[in-house]
Amino acid sequence: MAGLFFAFDISVMPGLAKADDRTYATAMQNFNSVIDSSGPFALIFVGAPAVTAWATVRAFRKGRREMGWWLLAAALSYVVVVLLTMEINIPLNNKLADLGHPGPATDYSVVEDFKGTWETANIFRTLLCLTALGGIVRALVLHGRAGTP
C-alpha cells in the first residue's frame, strides 16, 4: 500500500498537475475505475490491516508484548489509512465520478477541490503506511531475535 500511495505522490499526481482539468479528471476517473475493480488492490487494502490486527492479537496472547506494541502501532496506522480513504479520498473520487465524462463538462471546480485535498490525504496515507511498515519490520526483527538461541 505504501508503494502505491507513494507512486501517486511522486509521479502520478505531479504529472497530472501539468495537465488541463479535463485531462486530469479523465485520468483520475480511469485510475479510480481500475483500482475499484482490482481484486488485488482490495485484497491488500483490506488484508494488510486485518493480518496486522491478527498478528497483534497473537503476539499479545503469546506474551510477546514488545512485538505486540509494534504491531498494534502498525495496525492503528492502517486503521487511520482506511478511515482517511473512506472519509476523504473515496468521497472525492465519487464527486469526480459524478462529473460524468469530462469531455462535455463545463464546470471543473471539483477538480480543484480534488487536487489539494485528495493529494494531501494521499501523502498522509503514504506516511501512515510507511509507519505501519516500520512497525511490522520492527516486530519481525523482534520475532527473529526471540527464535535465536
N, C-alpha and C positions, 0 to 999 in steps of 0.2 A: 504494500500500500504506500509506503514512504516513497518508493521509487516512482510509482505512477504519479503521485501528487507532485513530487519534485520535478519530474519531467515537464509537467504542466507549468510549474513555477519558472523554470529556467529556459524553456524553449517554446512551448505551445503558446502560452499567453503573451510573451514578448513578441513573438512572431505575428500573432493576431492583432496586437496593438498597432502594427504598421498597416493593417488592412482597413478598408472603409467599413462602416457599420453593417452594411448588407452582407459583406463577405464574412465579417466577424460572426454575425448571427447565424448565417448558413453553416459555417464551420462548427460552431458550438452546438447547434442543433444536431448536426451529424455525429459529433463526438458523443453527445449525450445519448443519442439513439443507439449507437454501437455499444456503449457502456451499459445502458439499461437492459439491453438484450443479451449481454455477455454472461454466460454461466460462470466462467472462471472468475470474473470480477465479483459477482455476487457471492461466490463461494469464499473468496479471500476476504471480502468486506465483512461478511458475517462470521466466517470461520476464524479469522485472526483473534477477534475479541473473545469468541466462545472457547477456543482452545486455550487461550491465555487464562481465562477465568477458571477453566477446568484444571489447568496446571497449578494455578494459585491455590485452589481448594486442596488438591493432592499434596502440595508442598506443606501446607499448614497441618493437614491430617497426619503427615509423616513426621511432624516435629521439625521440619526444615524451615524454621521461622525466618532466618535471614533471606533465604531464597524466596520464601513466600512473600516477603515485603517487596522485593524487587519485582516479582511477578504481579503483585497487586498494583504497584505503581504503573506497570505496563498495561494491565487490564483497564485501569481507570483512565489512562491516556487514550486507549482505544474507545472507551465509552464516550469520552468527550468528542472524539473524531466522529463517531456515529451521530451524536447529538448535533454537532455543527453541520454535518451533512444533511440531517433531517430538517433542521430548523432554518438553515441559511442556504446551502447550495442547492438542494432539491427544489425548494420553492422558487428560487431564482431560475433554475433550469425550466421549471414549469411555466413561469412567466415568459421566458424566451420562447418556449414551445407554443404558447398561446398567441405569439406574434404571427404564427402560421408561416407560410412560405415567405421568406424575406424579400423575394423579388418584387412583388407588387406593394409591399408595405411602404407607408409614408412616415410613420412615427417610430423612430428608433430610440426613443428615450429609455426604453427598457434596457437597451444595450449599454448605455452609460451607467445606469444603476447596477447592471450586471458586472461590468468591468471592475469597478472599485470594490464592491462588497464581496463578490464571488472570489476574486483574486486574493483579497486579504484573508478571507476564511480559508482558502486553499493553502495559503502559506502557514496558517496555524495548524491545519490538518497535517501538513508535511512535518512541522516541528513536533507535533504530538506523536506522530507515527515514528519519528526518529527517537523520541523519548521512550516510547514503548519498545522499540528495537533495542535500545541501550539497556533497558531493564531486563529484557529477555536474555540478552547476551551475558549480562552480569549473573543472572540466575543460572545460566548454563555453565559459566565458569565455576560458580559455587557448587553446582551439581557434580561437575567433573572432579573438583578437589575432594569432595566427600567420598568419591569412589576410589581415590588414590590411597593405597596403604601407607 
